[in-house]
Amino acid sequence: MLLKKETLTIPVSACPKVKAEKNRHYYYAAGVNAVPLPRSGEILAVDIYRLDTGRLVLRFFSDGKNFINYAPEEQNWNTCKVSSQLDCWHGDMYATEKALKVVRKRINHNKESSYYSGILGEIDTFVEHIHSEKSQKAQERKYALMDRHFSMFPDYPKNLQSFCEKQIFGWTYFFISKINKGSRTAACGHCGQTFTVDRTIRQGAKGCCPHCKTSGKYYADWQSAPKINKAKICVCHKSHGNLLIRWTKVLRSFKDHKVTYSFEDYYRNLYLPVNGKRIIYAYAQESVWPYGYDWYRRKNGYVNYESTYLYTSNLRQVFSRNYYHVDLAAELRKNCQPIDFPSLLDNLKNIPQTEYFLRLGLYRIAADLDSEIDTAKPIGHTFSDVLKVSKQYLPLYQKYNISLSEHHIIRLSRTWISEESFLKLRTLKLPFWIHDTISELLSKMSFERFVNYFTKQKLQYKKTSIDQLMTWYRDYLSMSEQLKIDLNKKSIRFPSNLKEAHDKLSMRFIEVKNQVLDEQFRSAKEALYSELKEYRTDEFQIVLPQSRTDFIREGQALNHCVGNNMYYQNHLKGERMIFFIRKTSEPDKPFFTMELDMKRLLILQLYGFGDCHAPSDVTKFANSFLKALKPSKFTESRKVG
């Protein structure tokens, strides 16, 4: 046992003398002492000095089982490796052979030989061994705790498979045979019974089993690819009064026309009391380099706020009939869509309106309500007060269990939204991050026109994301307004081929914009080039840009970035100008591009195709042009245009 105050009573060892011829090899020297203490026992003390100053920089103490370092100047304690703390190599520290033997006897007598040489190597080997032992013990405690926690989880509910079949999937496959004597047979993947079907039935068609009345899709029995369906479900348990929640991957497959299920947990939360406080333990199954795919513990308090299906059959046993005035089993029995269940539990505890929306059957909104309202403000308790939409929407919200992101879009609409239009909206699957784009577009058209138009465009461009389509259309409207195009005609405001219309208008927009810039350039050109004269040799010549288009063409021809607007604007200011270097025999063919600092008369950039560097002859020509410029005319800051 090491007692800090007692170890400091050990006398400081003197700095050993290092021979002059060896002094250049060492930066530190260590004195060693072994002293018996009344309470701590036999203690090894290593006092380390900086040779160039003679200062005592560190004291190392060990009882052979533990160690601790003390920095006298900072007056602090630590358990770091000595070499790391001093930022030195193992050969940088000197100690006598006698001192080295004392160290080996006290701290490495039961250990393997040191990985490193010298006294610092002996100490570091011992420290690494201690750290390794502590790390291993910590890992053993961690995995022992994980095993205890996992043992608290019971087996999966016995009816979990039937629950998933009915509540999550709700349909099956009918495996149809080839035509035999003018008819086909089909085997139901749910009940396993066979029945005769019309020979015209094709794969993908929908039907219903006459035996179990389960709806499903027809699938060719001779197809080799297995049919697999995936889902995620949240299952709650109660163990010794403590809440346990597991999130499970559900895999449904079919073998010999019969449905089979497999379940695998991928996240677990345990709400356990520790020293009078509730701690939320979290475990996730994930891939961590370099250890691979396994269960890993996450920080306490991490909860899986993920929308998944919810197993409702045991909610009454877990939460009783009165979880913050709500019977969760009764209220959530009809919910057949994924829901963020931990958020719902939090909202029932913290937001009074959650109970109201849960009873209305608005399960998804009830779970996401915390991000929708400010509970510090008086907001009311009715559907319209909280959600800021007409109460006439309530049947629609209840029927389709509308999500919070869908609700945000409904609020943006200036017109009434029919059930048909809403279903088109849901089919589009609009991501939440394009909310601003949706808001801008809905301010310019009706909701019905919005969903109809983008539904048609999505059918036309199936591989293009919906946010890309909306960005194209927003840009199309913006360019049309800037070009003062009449958008009153339906065919112009809503082009049938959005991408084609966008690309054509974009080219026109760039042309018009360049015309404006070219006019600006022409008006500034006289003042800009007034001090510049023609410069050429037999091999090369300087060509001055005459328009904005010249910058773009140069950049496209040489595959570099001079076409960027920044270079054009700097050129107009007369501060950092662009010059085209061409072969005298080919003055119209781009060759090299040069950027000059006109204040200091310096070459900033000189590049050819693909930003390649200029050869010596081009560089020599560029420098000769630079010398030909008159410094008195260009070293003053000036702005033209």
N, C-alpha and C positions, 0 to 999 in steps of 0.2 A: 504494500500500500504506500502510495506517495502522498505525503502531506506537504503542501506548497511552502507554508511558513517554516516548517522544520527543515526542508531541503535547502532553503536559503541560508541556514546557519552553517552549512558546510563551507569551510574556508576555500577561497578561490585559489586554484593552482597557478603557479607562475608560468609565464609564457616560455616554452622551451627555446633554447638557443639553436638557431639554424646556421650551419656553416656557410660562409660567404659564397663559396662556389655553387652551393645548392639553392641559394636564396632566390635565384631567378625562376626556379621551378615551382615555387609555392607562393600562394597568396594568403594562406591561413596557417596557423599552428595551434595545436591542441595540447593542453595539459590535463592529466588524468589523476583522479584521486578516488579511492574507495573508502567510505567512512561508515561505521555502524551508528545508527541513530536510535534513540529510545523507542520511538513509536513506528517509524517507517522501516526499521531493520537495516540490513546492509545495502547501502546506496552507492551506485557508481555515478561520479560527477565528472563530466568532460567540459572543460572551459576552453572556448575557442576564441582566438585572438586574430585580429587583422594585422598582418605583418608590416604593411607600409605605414600604419599609424600607431600600432601597438595597443589599440583599443580592444577591450573585451566586448565581443559582439553577441555571444550566445553561450548559454549554459545548458548542457544536456544532462538530465537525471534519469536513472533507471534502477528498478529493483530486480531486474532480470525477467520480469513478467509484464511490466508496464513501463511507460516512459513519459516524459514531459520536457518541453523546452522553455527556457526563460530568456527574454531579450532585455538586458539591463537598461539599455538606453530608452527603449519604449516602455519598459516595465510592464510587459504583458506576457501571457503564457499561451502556448500553442502545442499542437501535436502533429506538426508538419514534418516532412522529410527535411533533414538538415541541409542537404545539397540544394533542394528547391528553395529553401528559405534564404540561403546565402548566395544562390545563383552561381554555383561553382561546380567543377568537375571533381571526381573522386581523387584525382592525382594532384589537386590544388592544395591539399591540406597536409601539413607535416606533423608527425608525432614520433617519439622515440620508440624503439623496438620494445622496451620495457612497458611503456604505456599501452602499446598495441596488444601485448600479451594480457594485460589487466582487462582491457575491454573485451577481448575474446573470451576470457574466463568468466566474466560477469554476465554478458548478454548473449553469447553465442555458444555456450558450453553444451547445450542440448540440441543445437540447430545444425543444419548442414553448413558446409563451408560457404564463405561469403561469395556473392556473385561478382563483387567488385574488389579491387585492391585497396590497401591503406585503411587508416582508421575511419575515414568517412565512409568507405565501402562497408566496413563492419557495422557501423551505426545504421546506415541506410538499409542494409539487409535485414537487420533486426526490426527496424520500423516497418518495412514492407511486410514482414512476417506478422507483426502485430496487427497492422491494418487488414491484412488478408484474413486473419483469424476473426477479427471483429466483423468484417464484411460477410464472411461465411456464416457466422452465428446470426447476424441480422437477416440474411437470406433464409436461414433455417427457421427463424422466428416468423418471418413474413409468410413463408409457405405453410408453416404449421397453423398460423392464424387463418390463412386462406382455406386450408383443409377443414378447419373447425367451422368456418362460415359456410362453406359449400355443403358440409354435412347437415346443416340446418334446413336446407331445401329438401322438401319431400319429392317423391316421384311426380311425374306429370299426371294431371287428372285423368282418370280412366276414360272419361268421355271426350277428351280433347280431340281425338280424331273425328268423331261424329260431329263435334261442335264446328271444327274447321270445314268439314264437308258441307255442312248446312249453312253456317253463318258467313264463312269467308268466301268459299268458292260458289256454292249454291247451284252448281251445274256439273255436268260430267261429259265424257266422250262415249259415243256409240260406235263401236268398231264394226264396220261393214265388210262383208265378204265380197269376193268377186261374183259376178253373175253366174248362176248355176241353174240351168233349165228355166231361164227367163225370169228368175227372181233373185233377191239378195236376202241375207240374214244379217241382223245386227245384234251385238252383245253389249249390254248396258254396263258401263264401267262402275256404276254405283251399286246396283243390286246383283250384277252378274247374270241376269236372265237374258235369254235371246228372244228375238221376235223378227217377224218377216217384214221387210220394207219394200217399197216400190223400186223397180230396177232403175228408175231415173234419178234416184238419190245420188248426189255427188258429195265428195269430201268438202267439208266446210259448211254444209247446209245445217240448219237448226231443226231440232225435233224434240219429242218428248217420249220417255219410256212408258209403254202401256202398263207395266207392272208396278213400278215404284213412283210413277208420275214425275220423275226428275227430268228437267229440261237439259238439253245438251247439244253438242255438235257432232256431226258424223265425221269419222276419221277412217281412212283406209287401213284395214287390218294387215295388209301385206307391206305397208311402209315399214322400213327398218328403223327409222329414227324414233326413239321413245318419246312419249308425251310427258312433259314435266311441267308442273306449275309451282311457283314459289310465292311465299308471303312471309310476313313477320307478325308475331302476336305477342302481346304483353299478358303475363300470367302473374297474379298476386297470391301470396300465401301468408299465413299467420303462424308463427312459431313461438310458443311461450310468451304470447302477447306482443311480439315484435313483428313489424311489417317487413316482408321480403317480396321483392319484385324481380322477376326474370323476364328478359326479352329473348324470344326464341325464333329461330329460322324454321319455317315450315316448308317441307319439300313433299309435294304430292306427285306420285308416279303411278303407272299402271303396268301390272305384270299378269300375263295370261287373262287379260280382260278384267282384272280385279284391281281396285284402287289400293295403294299402299302409302303409308305416311312415314316420314322420319322427322325427328325434332332435334334441334341442336341449339343450346343457349349461346348467346354471343354477348350478353351484358347482364350484370346482376347488381342490384342495390339492396343493402340491408340497413334498416333503420334500428339501431341498437343503442340502449342506454349504457353510458360509460361514465362512472364517477358523477352520477346525477345529471349528466347532460346527454342529449341525443346526438349520436354521430351517424352520419350517412356514409357507409362504406361502399366503395364502387369497384367493380371488377369488369374488365372488358377483354374479349378474345380478339386479338389483333396481331399483326405482323410487326415485330420490332427488330430492326437490324442491330447486331448480327445474330440475335438469339432465335429468330424465326417466329412462326405462328403459334401462339399459346395464350394462356390466361395471364393477364398482367393487372396489378392493382393500380387504380388511379387515385388521385388526391381525394381525401375525405370531402364530401359535399358534392362531388360530381354526380349529376343525375342524367339519365338518358332521356332528354326531352325530344323524343322522336315520335312522329305520328305512326302508330301501328294499329293493327286490329287488337281488340281487347277481349279476353276470356271473361265472360260475365257470370258463368254458372256458380262461382263460389264467392262472389262479391259480398253477399249477405253474411257469410261465415267470417270473412276477413274484416269487413267494415261495420258489421251489424246493420240495423235498420235506420240508424240515425247518425250518419257522418255529416256533421254540421247541418243538421235538419234535413238531410237528404238520404233516401233509401237508394243507394247507387245501383243495386241489383234491379230494382223496379224501373228506375229512370233510364238506365243504359241498355235494357234488354232489347229495345227496338233499334239500337244503333248498329248498323252493319257496315260502317265506314271506318277507316283508320282515324285514330284520335290520339292527341298528346295527353295521355292519362296523368302523368305526374303534374303537368301544368293545371289540369282540371282539379286535382286534389289541392294544389296551392291556392287556386282561385276560390274554391269553396271556403277556404279558411280565411282569405284576405279580402275578397270582393263580394259584397252582399248580393249584387245583381246576378252572380253566377247561378245561384239556386233558381232564380226566375227563368233564366234562359235554358237551364237544364230541364226544367219542367215543361218548357215549351217544345222540347225536342231539338233545340239548336245546340247539339253536342259539340260541334267543332268550334263554333263561336264562343261557347262557354269555356272551352279549354284555352282559347287564345285571347280572352277578354282583357287580360292584363296589359297587352300592348295596344289596346284600342282606346282605353279610357284613362282619365286621371281621377283616381279615387278621392283626391283631396278636394275636388270641385263638386258642387251639387249637380248631379246629372239626371236625377229622376230614377224611376224604377220600371218604366215601361219599355216595350220594344222600340217605339219611336223615339223616346227620350234618349235612350242610350245609343242606339245605332244611327239615329238621324236620317231615317228613311220612313216612308209612309207605312202605316200599319196594314195597308192593303197588300203589302209584300209578304206578310207573315205566312200565308199558306204556301207560297213558293219557297220560302226559307225552310219551312218545316218539311215539306215534301222532299227536298233535295239536300237537306242538311248542309246548307251553304257554308263555305269556309270564309275565313276572315278576308283573305285576298280577293275572293269573288265579291264579297260585300263591299270592299273598297271601290271596285269597278262599278258596281251598281249605284253607289253614291255619286259617282261622277256623271252618270247619265242625266241628260236634260229631258229625256223622253221616257215614257212608260216602257217597261221591259216585260215582254210576254214570256210565257214558259218556253215557247219554241226558240225565241232569241237567246234565252238563258242557256238552254241546252247546247246551242251553237258556241256560246262563250266557253262553256265547260269543255267542249271538244277541242277548242283551240289551245287549252292548257297554257295560258299566259303566265310567264314567270313574274315574280313579284318585283324584280329589279327594273322592269320597264314601266313602272307605274306612272312616271312623269310623262313618258311618251304617250301612253294610253290617255292620260288626262288631257294632253294637248290635242290629240286627235278627236276625242269625244266632245271637245269644245267647238269643233267645226262640223260635226255631223251627228245624226241620230244614232242611237244605240243599235237599232235594227240594221241601218246601213253599215255600221262599223263591223258587226259580226258577219253579215252577209258578204261584204266585200273581201274581208280577210279569209273567210272560209273558202271562197272561190280561188283566191290567190294561193292559199295553202295547198289546195288540190292540184293547182298548176305547178307549184314548186314544192314537191313533197320532201325533198332533201334539204330545203332551206329552212332555217329556224324562223319561228314566228316573230321574234324580236328583230331579226334582220329584215324581214318583210316590212315591219312597221317603221323601221329606220329609213328604208328606201322611200316609203310613202311620205314620211315626215319631211325628208329632204326634197322630195318631188314637189310638195306643196310650197316649201320655203323658196325653192328656186323659181317656181312659177310666179309667186308673189313678187319677188325681186325683179323678174323680167316683165312684170305687169301683164301676164297672160290671163285672158278671160277664163275664169273657172266656172262660169255659170252653166256651161254645157256639161251634161252628165258624163259624156264620153271623154272629156278632158279632165274633169275633176277626179273621175274614177276610171283610169285607163284599164282596159281588159288585160293587158300584159304589163304588169307593174315594172318589172325589171327592164324590159325593153324601153318603156317610156322614160324611166329614170335615167338610163344610160344615154339615150338620145338627148334629153334635156340637159344632162350634166355636161355633155360635149358642147352644146349651144351656150350654156351658162359660162363655161370656161372661155369660149371664144369671145363672148361679149365682155367678160371681165378683162381679158387680155387686150381687147380693143381700147378699153378705158385706160388701162395701164400703158399701152403703147402711145396713146395721145398724151398722157402725162409725161412719158419719156421724151416725146418729141419736143414738148414745150420746155423741158429742162436740158435738152441735149446741147444746145448752143452754149449755155453757160458751163455745162459740165465738161465739154471737150475743148473749150476755148484755148487752153494752154497746151493741148496735146497735138503733136504733129505726126504725120505719117512716119513710120519707122519700119525699115526692111533691110534685109541683106540678100545676097544671092540665093541663100538657102531658106531663110525664114522671114516672116513678116508679122506685125501686130495688126489685128483686126479688132475694131471697137464695136461692142454691141450696139445695135441700132433700135432695138425694141425689146419689150418683155418677152416676146416669143423667141427671140434669139437665145435668151438664157435657158428657156425650156428645151429648145432644140439641141443646144450644146450639151445639156445634162443628159438628154435621151441618147444622143449619138455616142457620147463617151461613157455612158453608164456611171455617172457620178452625180453629186447632189447640187450642182451649181444652179439648177432650175428652181431650187428652194427659194421662197419669197424673201428670206432673210438676206441672201446675197444680192437680190435685186434692190431691196430697200437700202442696204449699205452702199451700193453702187450709186444710187440716186443722191445720197447725202454727200458723196464725194470723199468719203473717209477711207473706205475699204473697197477699192474698185476692182472690177473684173476685166481682164484682157484675154483675148483669144490669140493663141500662137498658132499660125498656120504655115504650111510649107508654101514657099513663094510660087511654086509650080501648081499648087492646088489651094488657092485662097478661100474657096468656098467649102472645103472639107475640114471638119473639126479634127484637131490634132492634139494640142495641149491647152489647158486652161490655167491662167495665173491670177491669183488674188494678191493685190498690193495694198500695204498700209501707206496711204498717201500722206499721212502726217510725218511718219518716221522714214518713209521711203524704204520699206522692207518687203521682201517677198514672204507672204504668209503661207501660200499654198501654190504648188505647181504640179499638177497631176494630168495624166493622160487617161486612156481607156481603163475603166475599172479601178480608178485611183492608183494607177501604176506610177512609179517615180520617173522623173524626166532623165533622159541620158545626158551625158556631159555636154554635147553640142547644144542641146536645147537650153540647158542650165546656163551655159556661157552666153547664149543669145539673150536670155531673160535678164541676166546681170548687166549686159551692155545696154539694154533698153532702160534699165533702172538708172544707170549712170547718165544716160542722155536726158533724163527728166531734170527740170530746173528746180532745185530744192527751195528756192525762195518763193516759188509759186505754189508749192504743194504742202509745205510744212505748217501753214496756217490752217486752222479749223474752219471749214466753210460748208454751207448747206445750200444746195440748189433745188429748184423745183418749187 
